[in-house]
Amino acid sequence: MIVCSCNVFSDHDVRNAVSGARPPRTPGQVYGCLGCSAQCGRCARTIKAIMDEALGACAKACCSGCPHSAAHAEAHAHAELPDLMVVEAAA
């Protein structure tokens, strides 16, 4: 199903974006992974829901060393993801 009609990407595209070794942690980072930015923003909640579903139980119960955990993402955000952070701030 089409998730974002402004940028024309689907739920499949979002799932592919979060399946990598260092998955995006926010909808803004998903836009960056897909090579675009938020336009109207109406799809952000849907993107977040797909992210939560795709990461499943891991998103809720990760340990600090897991690449999906918030603690891990925060510890490495500034060092490893500077371009994605800029995209998120602009969105």
Biopython code that builds the backbone (N, CA, C, O; Angstrom):
import numpy as np
from Bio.PDB.StructureBuilder import StructureBuilder

atoms = [
    (1, "MET", "N", (0.846, -1.179, 0.000)),
    (1, "MET", "CA", (0.000, 0.000, 0.000)),
    (1, "MET", "C", (0.886, 1.235, 0.000)),
    (1, "MET", "O", (1.961, 1.234, 0.600)),
    (2, "ILE", "N", (0.445, 2.270, -0.660)),
    (2, "ILE", "CA", (1.169, 3.543, -0.683)),
    (2, "ILE", "C", (1.034, 4.198, 0.684)),
    (2, "ILE", "O", (-0.077, 4.394, 1.177)),
    (3, "VAL", "N", (2.163, 4.534, 1.293)),
    (3, "VAL", "CA", (2.177, 5.177, 2.599)),
    (3, "VAL", "C", (2.274, 6.689, 2.423)),
    (3, "VAL", "O", (1.576, 7.448, 3.096)),
    (4, "CYS", "N", (3.136, 7.113, 1.523)),
    (4, "CYS", "CA", (3.358, 8.538, 1.290)),
    (4, "CYS", "C", (3.037, 8.862, -0.161)),
    (4, "CYS", "O", (3.757, 8.453, -1.072)),
    (5, "SER", "N", (1.965, 9.588, -0.367)),
    (5, "SER", "CA", (1.597, 9.942, -1.740)),
    (5, "SER", "C", (2.417, 11.125, -2.250)),
    (5, "SER", "O", (2.541, 11.302, -3.462)),
    (6, "CYS", "N", (2.972, 11.927, -1.368)),
    (6, "CYS", "CA", (3.823, 13.051, -1.799)),
    (6, "CYS", "C", (5.122, 12.541, -2.411)),
    (6, "CYS", "O", (5.550, 13.019, -3.461)),
    (7, "ASN", "N", (5.744, 11.570, -1.752)),
    (7, "ASN", "CA", (7.021, 11.029, -2.215)),
    (7, "ASN", "C", (6.869, 9.676, -2.905)),
    (7, "ASN", "O", (7.848, 9.115, -3.398)),
    (8, "VAL", "N", (5.668, 9.162, -2.940)),
    (8, "VAL", "CA", (5.312, 7.898, -3.576)),
    (8, "VAL", "C", (6.214, 6.749, -3.113)),
    (8, "VAL", "O", (7.031, 6.227, -3.872)),
    (9, "PHE", "N", (6.035, 6.372, -1.832)),
    (9, "PHE", "CA", (6.657, 5.147, -1.357)),
    (9, "PHE", "C", (5.643, 4.343, -0.564)),
    (9, "PHE", "O", (4.654, 4.867, -0.053)),
    (10, "SER", "N", (5.929, 3.040, -0.482)),
    (10, "SER", "CA", (4.971, 2.088, 0.083)),
    (10, "SER", "C", (5.416, 1.574, 1.446)),
    (10, "SER", "O", (6.511, 1.874, 1.922)),
    (11, "ASP", "N", (4.532, 0.787, 2.060)),
    (11, "ASP", "CA", (4.873, 0.137, 3.326)),
    (11, "ASP", "C", (6.049, -0.818, 3.129)),
    (11, "ASP", "O", (6.865, -0.998, 4.033)),
    (12, "HIS", "N", (6.132, -1.422, 1.959)),
    (12, "HIS", "CA", (7.251, -2.316, 1.644)),
    (12, "HIS", "C", (8.570, -1.537, 1.670)),
    (12, "HIS", "O", (9.575, -2.044, 2.169)),
    (13, "ASP", "N", (8.577, -0.324, 1.143)),
    (13, "ASP", "CA", (9.771, 0.516, 1.154)),
    (13, "ASP", "C", (10.196, 0.854, 2.586)),
    (13, "ASP", "O", (11.386, 0.845, 2.901)),
    (14, "VAL", "N", (9.226, 1.152, 3.445)),
    (14, "VAL", "CA", (9.522, 1.463, 4.849)),
    (14, "VAL", "C", (10.097, 0.235, 5.534)),
    (14, "VAL", "O", (11.085, 0.342, 6.262)),
    (15, "ARG", "N", (9.499, -0.926, 5.316)),
    (15, "ARG", "CA", (9.999, -2.158, 5.931)),
    (15, "ARG", "C", (11.430, -2.462, 5.474)),
    (15, "ARG", "O", (12.258, -2.897, 6.275)),
    (16, "ASN", "N", (11.717, -2.237, 4.209)),
    (16, "ASN", "CA", (13.082, -2.443, 3.714)),
    (16, "ASN", "C", (14.058, -1.480, 4.385)),
    (16, "ASN", "O", (15.186, -1.861, 4.699)),
    (17, "ALA", "N", (13.636, -0.250, 4.603)),
    (17, "ALA", "CA", (14.504, 0.747, 5.236)),
    (17, "ALA", "C", (14.856, 0.360, 6.671)),
    (17, "ALA", "O", (15.983, 0.587, 7.111)),
    (18, "VAL", "N", (13.909, -0.221, 7.404)),
    (18, "VAL", "CA", (14.172, -0.578, 8.804)),
    (18, "VAL", "C", (14.789, -1.967, 8.965)),
    (18, "VAL", "O", (15.072, -2.383, 10.088)),
    (19, "SER", "N", (14.999, -2.683, 7.878)),
    (19, "SER", "CA", (15.543, -4.032, 7.986)),
    (19, "SER", "C", (17.066, -4.072, 7.927)),
    (19, "SER", "O", (17.654, -5.147, 8.041)),
    (20, "GLY", "N", (17.707, -2.938, 7.752)),
    (20, "GLY", "CA", (19.165, -2.914, 7.655)),
    (20, "GLY", "C", (19.857, -3.110, 8.987)),
    (20, "GLY", "O", (19.212, -3.248, 10.026)),
    (21, "ALA", "N", (21.174, -3.120, 8.941)),
    (21, "ALA", "CA", (21.983, -3.312, 10.143)),
    (21, "ALA", "C", (21.840, -2.145, 11.117)),
    (21, "ALA", "O", (21.853, -2.346, 12.331)),
    (22, "ARG", "N", (21.702, -0.927, 10.592)),
    (22, "ARG", "CA", (21.503, 0.253, 11.436)),
    (22, "ARG", "C", (20.187, 0.909, 11.018)),
    (22, "ARG", "O", (20.186, 1.876, 10.256)),
    (23, "PRO", "N", (19.082, 0.390, 11.511)),
    (23, "PRO", "CA", (17.782, 0.897, 11.058)),
    (23, "PRO", "C", (17.522, 2.323, 11.536)),
    (23, "PRO", "O", (18.022, 2.731, 12.584)),
    (24, "PRO", "N", (16.748, 3.069, 10.776)),
    (24, "PRO", "CA", (16.373, 4.416, 11.219)),
    (24, "PRO", "C", (15.520, 4.323, 12.475)),
    (24, "PRO", "O", (14.792, 3.348, 12.664)),
    (25, "ARG", "N", (15.605, 5.332, 13.333)),
    (25, "ARG", "CA", (14.875, 5.337, 14.600)),
    (25, "ARG", "C", (13.659, 6.244, 14.575)),
    (25, "ARG", "O", (12.815, 6.162, 15.468)),
    (26, "THR", "N", (13.549, 7.106, 13.574)),
    (26, "THR", "CA", (12.436, 8.050, 13.502)),
    (26, "THR", "C", (11.887, 8.074, 12.068)),
    (26, "THR", "O", (12.573, 7.669, 11.129)),
    (27, "PRO", "N", (10.652, 8.549, 11.911)),
    (27, "PRO", "CA", (10.133, 8.709, 10.549)),
    (27, "PRO", "C", (11.008, 9.649, 9.712)),
    (27, "PRO", "O", (11.163, 9.429, 8.510)),
    (28, "GLY", "N", (11.574, 10.679, 10.316)),
    (28, "GLY", "CA", (12.456, 11.584, 9.579)),
    (28, "GLY", "C", (13.662, 10.876, 9.006)),
    (28, "GLY", "O", (14.105, 11.186, 7.900)),
    (29, "GLN", "N", (14.197, 9.924, 9.754)),
    (29, "GLN", "CA", (15.327, 9.144, 9.265)),
    (29, "GLN", "C", (14.897, 8.190, 8.158)),
    (29, "GLN", "O", (15.681, 7.908, 7.252)),
    (30, "VAL", "N", (13.667, 7.688, 8.216)),
    (30, "VAL", "CA", (13.159, 6.826, 7.147)),
    (30, "VAL", "C", (13.104, 7.613, 5.842)),
    (30, "VAL", "O", (13.518, 7.114, 4.796)),
    (31, "TYR", "N", (12.592, 8.849, 5.900)),
    (31, "TYR", "CA", (12.577, 9.679, 4.690)),
    (31, "TYR", "C", (13.982, 9.784, 4.114)),
    (31, "TYR", "O", (14.178, 9.627, 2.909)),
    (32, "GLY", "N", (14.961, 10.052, 4.979)),
    (32, "GLY", "CA", (16.343, 10.181, 4.526)),
    (32, "GLY", "C", (16.860, 8.908, 3.885)),
    (32, "GLY", "O", (17.535, 8.961, 2.857)),
    (33, "CYS", "N", (16.551, 7.760, 4.482)),
    (33, "CYS", "CA", (16.970, 6.474, 3.917)),
    (33, "CYS", "C", (16.365, 6.246, 2.538)),
    (33, "CYS", "O", (16.963, 5.589, 1.686)),
    (34, "LEU", "N", (15.182, 6.791, 2.331)),
    (34, "LEU", "CA", (14.493, 6.609, 1.049)),
    (34, "LEU", "C", (14.804, 7.735, 0.064)),
    (34, "LEU", "O", (14.232, 7.794, -1.025)),
    (35, "GLY", "N", (15.715, 8.627, 0.455)),
    (35, "GLY", "CA", (16.163, 9.673, -0.465)),
    (35, "GLY", "C", (15.190, 10.823, -0.649)),
    (35, "GLY", "O", (15.177, 11.467, -1.698)),
    (36, "CYS", "N", (14.382, 11.084, 0.356)),
    (36, "CYS", "CA", (13.423, 12.179, 0.251)),
    (36, "CYS", "C", (13.268, 12.859, 1.601)),
    (36, "CYS", "O", (13.996, 12.548, 2.544)),
    (37, "SER", "N", (12.332, 13.776, 1.696)),
    (37, "SER", "CA", (12.036, 14.438, 2.969)),
    (37, "SER", "C", (10.530, 14.578, 3.101)),
    (37, "SER", "O", (9.794, 14.451, 2.122)),
    (38, "ALA", "N", (10.084, 14.837, 4.310)),
    (38, "ALA", "CA", (8.646, 14.991, 4.549)),
    (38, "ALA", "C", (8.124, 16.186, 3.769)),
    (38, "ALA", "O", (8.770, 17.231, 3.700)),
    (39, "GLN", "N", (6.961, 16.018, 3.191)),
    (39, "GLN", "CA", (6.309, 17.117, 2.479)),
    (39, "GLN", "C", (5.144, 17.636, 3.323)),
    (39, "GLN", "O", (5.264, 18.673, 3.974)),
    (40, "CYS", "N", (4.029, 16.926, 3.315)),
    (40, "CYS", "CA", (2.875, 17.364, 4.108)),
    (40, "CYS", "C", (2.902, 16.770, 5.518)),
    (40, "CYS", "O", (2.286, 17.323, 6.428)),
    (41, "GLY", "N", (3.607, 15.652, 5.711)),
    (41, "GLY", "CA", (3.763, 15.050, 7.024)),
    (41, "GLY", "C", (2.634, 14.144, 7.486)),
    (41, "GLY", "O", (2.711, 13.581, 8.578)),
    (42, "ARG", "N", (1.596, 13.992, 6.689)),
    (42, "ARG", "CA", (0.469, 13.157, 7.116)),
    (42, "ARG", "C", (0.820, 11.686, 7.236)),
    (42, "ARG", "O", (0.103, 10.938, 7.900)),
    (43, "CYS", "N", (1.899, 11.255, 6.616)),
    (43, "CYS", "CA", (2.256, 9.843, 6.655)),
    (43, "CYS", "C", (3.167, 9.487, 7.832)),
    (43, "CYS", "O", (3.450, 8.307, 8.040)),
    (44, "ALA", "N", (3.629, 10.456, 8.598)),
    (44, "ALA", "CA", (4.597, 10.195, 9.668)),
    (44, "ALA", "C", (4.077, 9.188, 10.695)),
    (44, "ALA", "O", (4.826, 8.310, 11.122)),
    (45, "ARG", "N", (2.833, 9.296, 11.091)),
    (45, "ARG", "CA", (2.274, 8.343, 12.065)),
    (45, "ARG", "C", (2.208, 6.939, 11.489)),
    (45, "ARG", "O", (2.465, 5.965, 12.196)),
    (46, "THR", "N", (1.869, 6.830, 10.229)),
    (46, "THR", "CA", (1.805, 5.522, 9.586)),
    (46, "THR", "C", (3.204, 4.925, 9.482)),
    (46, "THR", "O", (3.391, 3.730, 9.713)),
    (47, "ILE", "N", (4.175, 5.745, 9.139)),
    (47, "ILE", "CA", (5.563, 5.269, 9.065)),
    (47, "ILE", "C", (6.003, 4.757, 10.433)),
    (47, "ILE", "O", (6.612, 3.691, 10.526)),
    (48, "LYS", "N", (5.705, 5.496, 11.484)),
    (48, "LYS", "CA", (6.079, 5.088, 12.849)),
    (48, "LYS", "C", (5.409, 3.760, 13.210)),
    (48, "LYS", "O", (6.043, 2.888, 13.804)),
    (49, "ALA", "N", (4.148, 3.604, 12.858)),
    (49, "ALA", "CA", (3.438, 2.352, 13.146)),
    (49, "ALA", "C", (4.071, 1.176, 12.404)),
    (49, "ALA", "O", (4.208, 0.092, 12.971)),
    (50, "ILE", "N", (4.453, 1.375, 11.154)),
    (50, "ILE", "CA", (5.102, 0.318, 10.374)),
    (50, "ILE", "C", (6.462, -0.006, 10.980)),
    (50, "ILE", "O", (6.841, -1.174, 11.065)),
    (51, "MET", "N", (7.195, 1.015, 11.398)),
    (51, "MET", "CA", (8.495, 0.795, 12.042)),
    (51, "MET", "C", (8.323, -0.054, 13.300)),
    (51, "MET", "O", (9.048, -1.029, 13.499)),
    (52, "ASP", "N", (7.367, 0.314, 14.142)),
    (52, "ASP", "CA", (7.132, -0.426, 15.381)),
    (52, "ASP", "C", (6.752, -1.878, 15.093)),
    (52, "ASP", "O", (7.222, -2.795, 15.766)),
    (53, "GLU", "N", (5.911, -2.074, 14.103)),
    (53, "GLU", "CA", (5.501, -3.429, 13.726)),
    (53, "GLU", "C", (6.665, -4.224, 13.160)),
    (53, "GLU", "O", (6.829, -5.398, 13.491)),
    (54, "ALA", "N", (7.472, -3.608, 12.318)),
    (54, "ALA", "CA", (8.588, -4.308, 11.679)),
    (54, "ALA", "C", (9.665, -4.692, 12.686)),
    (54, "ALA", "O", (10.275, -5.755, 12.567)),
    (55, "LEU", "N", (9.903, -3.836, 13.676)),
    (55, "LEU", "CA", (10.916, -4.141, 14.682)),
    (55, "LEU", "C", (10.367, -5.060, 15.764)),
    (55, "LEU", "O", (11.133, -5.698, 16.486)),
    (56, "GLY", "N", (9.035, -5.132, 15.881)),
    (56, "GLY", "CA", (8.372, -6.064, 16.782)),
    (56, "GLY", "C", (8.804, -5.957, 18.223)),
    (56, "GLY", "O", (9.024, -4.863, 18.743)),
    (57, "ALA", "N", (8.925, -7.104, 18.863)),
    (57, "ALA", "CA", (9.274, -7.166, 20.284)),
    (57, "ALA", "C", (10.644, -6.568, 20.540)),
    (57, "ALA", "O", (10.903, -6.055, 21.629)),
    (58, "CYS", "N", (11.508, -6.625, 19.568)),
    (58, "CYS", "CA", (12.859, -6.087, 19.723)),
    (58, "CYS", "C", (12.805, -4.592, 20.033)),
    (58, "CYS", "O", (13.613, -4.103, 20.822)),
    (59, "ALA", "N", (11.893, -3.876, 19.445)),
    (59, "ALA", "CA", (11.791, -2.434, 19.675)),
    (59, "ALA", "C", (11.402, -2.123, 21.110)),
    (59, "ALA", "O", (11.746, -1.059, 21.625)),
    (60, "LYS", "N", (10.696, -3.024, 21.757)),
    (60, "LYS", "CA", (10.226, -2.787, 23.119)),
    (60, "LYS", "C", (11.184, -3.315, 24.178)),
    (60, "LYS", "O", (11.217, -2.787, 25.289)),
    (61, "ALA", "N", (11.963, -4.345, 23.860)),
    (61, "ALA", "CA", (12.757, -5.012, 24.884)),
    (61, "ALA", "C", (14.234, -5.146, 24.541)),
    (61, "ALA", "O", (14.889, -6.077, 25.010)),
    (62, "CYS", "N", (14.763, -4.254, 23.748)),
    (62, "CYS", "CA", (16.166, -4.352, 23.357)),
    (62, "CYS", "C", (17.105, -4.105, 24.526)),
    (62, "CYS", "O", (16.802, -3.353, 25.452)),
    (63, "CYS", "N", (18.232, -4.751, 24.452)),
    (63, "CYS", "CA", (19.293, -4.465, 25.413)),
    (63, "CYS", "C", (20.106, -3.294, 24.875)),
    (63, "CYS", "O", (19.935, -2.894, 23.724)),
    (64, "SER", "N", (20.978, -2.751, 25.693)),
    (64, "SER", "CA", (21.700, -1.549, 25.303)),
    (64, "SER", "C", (22.663, -1.771, 24.149)),
    (64, "SER", "O", (23.025, -0.800, 23.484)),
    (65, "GLY", "N", (23.097, -3.000, 23.874)),
    (65, "GLY", "CA", (24.019, -3.257, 22.783)),
    (65, "GLY", "C", (23.349, -3.543, 21.452)),
    (65, "GLY", "O", (24.014, -3.564, 20.416)),
    (66, "CYS", "N", (22.045, -3.762, 21.466)),
    (66, "CYS", "CA", (21.318, -4.085, 20.242)),
    (66, "CYS", "C", (21.227, -2.853, 19.354)),
    (66, "CYS", "O", (20.934, -1.767, 19.854)),
    (67, "PRO", "N", (21.471, -2.987, 18.047)),
    (67, "PRO", "CA", (21.401, -1.818, 17.171)),
    (67, "PRO", "C", (20.008, -1.206, 17.064)),
    (67, "PRO", "O", (19.873, -0.096, 16.549)),
    (68, "HIS", "N", (18.971, -1.892, 17.532)),
    (68, "HIS", "CA", (17.622, -1.333, 17.485)),
    (68, "HIS", "C", (17.278, -0.517, 18.725)),
    (68, "HIS", "O", (16.287, 0.213, 18.720)),
    (69, "SER", "N", (18.071, -0.622, 19.783)),
    (69, "SER", "CA", (17.723, 0.036, 21.041)),
    (69, "SER", "C", (17.914, 1.535, 20.979)),
    (69, "SER", "O", (18.789, 2.027, 20.267)),
    (70, "ALA", "N", (17.107, 2.254, 21.715)),
    (70, "ALA", "CA", (17.211, 3.712, 21.764)),
    (70, "ALA", "C", (18.541, 4.130, 22.371)),
    (70, "ALA", "O", (19.152, 5.093, 21.909)),
    (71, "ALA", "N", (18.999, 3.422, 23.400)),
    (71, "ALA", "CA", (20.269, 3.753, 24.044)),
    (71, "ALA", "C", (21.426, 3.603, 23.061)),
    (71, "ALA", "O", (22.324, 4.443, 23.019)),
    (72, "HIS", "N", (21.400, 2.546, 22.282)),
    (72, "HIS", "CA", (22.452, 2.316, 21.293)),
    (72, "HIS", "C", (22.400, 3.399, 20.215)),
    (72, "HIS", "O", (23.433, 3.934, 19.813)),
    (73, "ALA", "N", (21.215, 3.710, 19.761)),
    (73, "ALA", "CA", (21.060, 4.724, 18.717)),
    (73, "ALA", "C", (21.548, 6.085, 19.193)),
    (73, "ALA", "O", (22.227, 6.793, 18.448)),
    (74, "GLU", "N", (21.211, 6.460, 20.423)),
    (74, "GLU", "CA", (21.641, 7.749, 20.957)),
    (74, "GLU", "C", (23.149, 7.803, 21.112)),
    (74, "GLU", "O", (23.766, 8.827, 20.821)),
    (75, "ALA", "N", (23.748, 6.711, 21.568)),
    (75, "ALA", "CA", (25.186, 6.684, 21.784)),
    (75, "ALA", "C", (25.960, 6.820, 20.480)),
    (75, "ALA", "O", (27.072, 7.349, 20.462)),
    (76, "HIS", "N", (25.372, 6.343, 19.397)),
    (76, "HIS", "CA", (26.062, 6.366, 18.111)),
    (76, "HIS", "C", (25.513, 7.386, 17.122)),
    (76, "HIS", "O", (26.037, 7.500, 16.014)),
    (77, "ALA", "N", (24.499, 8.113, 17.482)),
    (77, "ALA", "CA", (23.836, 9.031, 16.546)),
    (77, "ALA", "C", (24.771, 10.106, 16.023)),
    (77, "ALA", "O", (24.831, 10.341, 14.816)),
    (78, "HIS", "N", (25.485, 10.747, 16.896)),
    (78, "HIS", "CA", (26.330, 11.858, 16.462)),
    (78, "HIS", "C", (27.562, 11.385, 15.721)),
    (78, "HIS", "O", (28.036, 12.069, 14.814)),
    (79, "ALA", "N", (28.087, 10.238, 16.085)),
    (79, "ALA", "CA", (29.298, 9.736, 15.460)),
    (79, "ALA", "C", (29.038, 9.054, 14.122)),
    (79, "ALA", "O", (29.840, 9.191, 13.198)),
    (80, "GLU", "N", (27.929, 8.318, 14.000)),
    (80, "GLU", "CA", (27.713, 7.485, 12.825)),
    (80, "GLU", "C", (26.639, 7.974, 11.865)),
    (80, "GLU", "O", (26.652, 7.584, 10.697)),
    (81, "LEU", "N", (25.712, 8.810, 12.310)),
    (81, "LEU", "CA", (24.589, 9.183, 11.464)),
    (81, "LEU", "C", (24.429, 10.698, 11.308)),
    (81, "LEU", "O", (23.307, 11.194, 11.404)),
    (82, "PRO", "N", (25.492, 11.439, 11.074)),
    (82, "PRO", "CA", (25.328, 12.893, 11.017)),
    (82, "PRO", "C", (24.419, 13.349, 9.883)),
    (82, "PRO", "O", (23.660, 14.302, 10.062)),
    (83, "ASP", "N", (24.472, 12.700, 8.723)),
    (83, "ASP", "CA", (23.623, 13.125, 7.601)),
    (83, "ASP", "C", (22.155, 12.890, 7.882)),
    (83, "ASP", "O", (21.314, 13.710, 7.515)),
    (84, "LEU", "N", (21.829, 11.764, 8.538)),
    (84, "LEU", "CA", (20.438, 11.474, 8.848)),
    (84, "LEU", "C", (19.906, 12.435, 9.896)),
    (84, "LEU", "O", (18.730, 12.796, 9.860)),
    (85, "MET", "N", (20.739, 12.849, 10.817)),
    (85, "MET", "CA", (20.298, 13.778, 11.850)),
    (85, "MET", "C", (19.939, 15.121, 11.239)),
    (85, "MET", "O", (18.990, 15.768, 11.679)),
    (86, "VAL", "N", (20.688, 15.546, 10.228)),
    (86, "VAL", "CA", (20.406, 16.806, 9.553)),
    (86, "VAL", "C", (19.085, 16.717, 8.823)),
    (86, "VAL", "O", (18.295, 17.660, 8.865)),
    (87, "VAL", "N", (18.822, 15.586, 8.144)),
    (87, "VAL", "CA", (17.556, 15.395, 7.438)),
    (87, "VAL", "C", (16.402, 15.445, 8.415)),
    (87, "VAL", "O", (15.375, 16.062, 8.133)),
    (88, "GLU", "N", (16.560, 14.792, 9.581)),
    (88, "GLU", "CA", (15.493, 14.775, 10.563)),
    (88, "GLU", "C", (15.212, 16.183, 11.085)),
    (88, "GLU", "O", (14.051, 16.552, 11.259)),
    (89, "ALA", "N", (16.253, 16.969, 11.337)),
    (89, "ALA", "CA", (16.073, 18.317, 11.842)),
    (89, "ALA", "C", (15.367, 19.195, 10.824)),
    (89, "ALA", "O", (14.583, 20.070, 11.190)),
    (90, "ALA", "N", (15.643, 18.964, 9.547)),
    (90, "ALA", "CA", (15.018, 19.774, 8.497)),
    (90, "ALA", "C", (13.565, 19.386, 8.287)),
    (90, "ALA", "O", (12.769, 20.205, 7.826)),
    (91, "ALA", "N", (13.205, 18.150, 8.616)),
    (91, "ALA", "CA", (11.846, 17.659, 8.388)),
    (91, "ALA", "C", (10.913, 18.190, 9.392)),
    (91, "ALA", "O", (9.722, 17.880, 9.352)),
]
sb = StructureBuilder()
sb.init_structure("model")
sb.init_model(0)
sb.init_chain("A")
sb.init_seg("    ")
for serial, (resi, resn, name, xyz) in enumerate(atoms, 1):
    if name == "N":
        sb.init_residue(resn, " ", resi, " ")
    sb.init_atom(name, np.array(xyz, "f"), 0.0, 1.0, " ", f" {name:<3s}", serial, name[0])
structure = sb.get_structure()
